[in-house]
C-alpha cells in the first residue's frame, strides 16, 4: 500500500492538479491493487496457517509462526528485488549493537525486517515517483521558457502547462501504464 499510494500522490503533484483525483479516488485503487498484490501471500497464510489452526492441527502459536514466516518471505523478496539489504543491516545494527551483519535471513528478527521493508518501500516509491515526475517537469520547463520568450511573464505557466500534461497523460494511457508499472514492480 505504501508504494502504491506514494506513487499515486506524486503523480497528482506532477500533474499539478492539486485536488484531482480526490483522495478517495486515489486511495481506493491503491487499496484494491494492494489486495491484488497481497492475494497470493494471504492465500498462502490461509492455507498454511489459518486452515490448519481451524482444523485443530496447529496451536495458535504454531499458526502465528507459520503466518509470520509467509509474510517474512514476501518482505524479504521485496527487499531483495529492490537491492535494499542495507536497510536491513541498518536496523539490525541498531537492534543488536556490537554484532556483525547477519549472514542469513534467519538471523534477521521480524522486528528488524518490518521497518527495513517499510524503508525499502519508501525508497522504491520515491524512485518510481521521480521517474513519473520527470516528463511533467520537462513540460513545465518548456511551457515556462516559451512564455518568457514571448514576453508573457505575468501568465502563470501552470495555467498553460496543465492542459498539455493532462493531454500527454491521456494520450499515453497513463492510468493503465501507471497501474501496470506498479503491479510489475511487485513481481
C-alpha positions in Angstrom: 0.0 0.0 0.0 2.8 2.4 0.9 4.5 2.1 -2.5 1.3 2.5 -4.5 -0.2 5.4 -2.6 3.0 7.4 -2.6 3.4 6.9 -6.4 -0.2 8.0 -6.9 0.4 11.0 -4.7 3.5 12.0 -6.6 1.6 11.6 -9.9 -1.0 14.0 -8.6 1.7 16.5 -7.7 3.4 16.1 -11.0 0.2 16.8 -12.9 -0.2 20.0 -11.0 -3.9 19.3 -10.2 -3.9 19.9 -6.5 -7.1 18.1 -5.7 -7.6 15.8 -8.8 -8.0 13.0 -8.4 -9.5 13.4 -4.9 -8.1 11.4 -2.0 -10.9 8.9 -2.0 -10.3 8.1 -5.7 -6.5 7.8 -5.1 -6.9 5.6 -2.0 -9.5 3.2 -3.4 -7.3 1.9 -6.3 -4.3 1.8 -4.0 -6.2 -0.4 -1.6 -7.6 -2.7 -4.4 -4.2 -3.0 -6.0 -2.8 -3.9 -2.6 -5.4 -6.6 -2.2 -4.4 -7.9 -5.7 -0.7 -7.9 -4.9 -1.1 -9.5 -1.5 -3.7 -12.1 -2.6 -1.1 -14.9 -3.1 0.5 -14.2 0.2 -2.8 -14.1 2.1 -3.9 -17.3 0.3 -0.7 -18.9 1.4 -1.2 -17.7 5.0 -4.7 -19.1 4.9 -3.6 -22.5 3.5 -0.5 -22.9 5.7 -1.6 -21.3 9.0 -5.3 -20.4 9.4 -6.8 -23.6 7.9 -4.6 -25.9 10.0 -5.3 -23.9 13.1 -9.1 -24.1 12.4 -8.8 -27.8 11.9 -7.0 -28.2 15.2 -3.7 -29.4 13.8 -1.8 -26.3 14.8 -1.8 -24.4 18.1 -2.3 -20.7 18.0 1.5 -20.1 18.4 2.3 -22.5 15.6 -0.2 -20.8 13.3 1.2 -17.4 14.2 4.8 -18.5 13.5 3.8 -20.0 10.1 1.9 -16.9 9.1 4.8 -14.6 10.1 7.1 -16.8 8.1 5.0 -16.4 5.0 4.8 -12.6 5.5 8.6 -12.5 6.0 9.1 -14.3 2.7 7.1 -11.6 1.0 9.0 -8.8 2.7 12.4 -10.4 2.0 11.6 -10.9 -1.6 10.6 -7.2 -2.0 13.8 -6.0 -0.1 16.0 -8.2 -2.3 14.3 -7.2 -5.5 14.9 -3.5 -4.7 18.5 -4.3 -3.6 17.8 -2.6 -0.3 19.6 -5.1 2.0 21.5 -2.1 3.5 18.2 -1.1 5.2 18.2 -4.5 7.0 21.8 -4.1 8.1 21.0 -0.6 9.4 18.1 -1.8 11.6 19.9 -5.0 12.6 23.0 -2.9 13.7 20.7 -0.8 15.9 18.8 -3.7 17.4 21.9 -5.7 18.0 24.8 -3.4 18.7 28.2 -4.9 18.5 27.1 -7.8 16.4 28.1 -8.1 12.8 25.9 -8.1 9.8 23.5 -11.0 9.5 24.7 -13.7 7.1 21.3 -15.3 6.5 17.7 -14.0 6.7 17.0 -16.4 9.6 19.3 -14.2 11.7 17.2 -11.1 11.0 14.4 -10.6 13.6 10.9 -9.7 12.3 11.1 -6.6 14.4 14.1 -5.6 12.3 12.8 -6.8 9.0 9.5 -4.8 9.2 11.0 -1.3 9.4 13.6 -2.3 6.8 10.9 -3.4 4.5 8.9 -0.1 5.0 12.0 1.9 4.3 12.7 -0.1 1.2 9.1 0.5 0.0 9.6 4.2 0.6 12.8 4.2 -1.5 11.2 2.3 -4.3 8.1 4.6 -4.3 10.1 7.8 -4.4 12.3 6.4 -7.2 9.2 5.5 -9.2 7.6 8.8 -8.4 10.7 10.6 -9.6 10.6 8.8 -12.9 7.0 9.7 -13.3 7.6 13.3 -12.3 10.4 14.0 -14.9 8.2 14.2 -18.1 5.8 16.6 -16.4 8.7 18.7 -15.1 10.0 19.0 -18.7 6.6 20.1 -19.9 6.5 22.8 -17.2 10.0 24.0 -18.1 9.3 24.1 -21.8 6.0 26.0 -21.3 7.7 28.4 -18.9 10.5 29.1 -21.4 8.1 29.7 -24.2 6.0 32.0 -22.2 9.1 34.0 -21.0 10.5 34.1 -24.6 7.3 35.7 -26.0 7.1 38.2 -23.1 4.2 36.7 -21.1 5.9 36.7 -17.7 2.6 37.5 -15.9 0.8 34.5 -17.2 1.2 31.6 -14.8 3.0 28.7 -16.6 0.9 26.2 -14.6 -2.3 27.5 -16.2 -0.9 26.8 -19.7 1.0 23.6 -18.9 -1.8 21.7 -17.1 -3.8 21.0 -20.3 -0.7 19.8 -22.0 0.2 17.5 -19.1 -3.3 16.1 -19.0 -3.2 15.6 -22.7 0.1 13.7 -22.5 -1.2 11.6 -19.7 -4.4 10.7 -21.6 -2.5 10.0 -24.9 -0.1 7.6 -23.3 -3.0 5.9 -21.4 -1.3 7.0 -18.1 -3.6 5.2 -15.7 -3.1 1.8 -17.3 0.6 2.4 -17.7 0.9 3.5 -14.1 -1.0 0.6 -12.7 0.9 -1.9 -14.9 4.2 -0.5 -13.8 3.2 -0.6 -10.1 1.9 -4.2 -10.3 5.0 -5.3 -12.3 7.2 -3.8 -9.6 6.0 -6.4 -7.1 6.7 -9.4 -9.3 
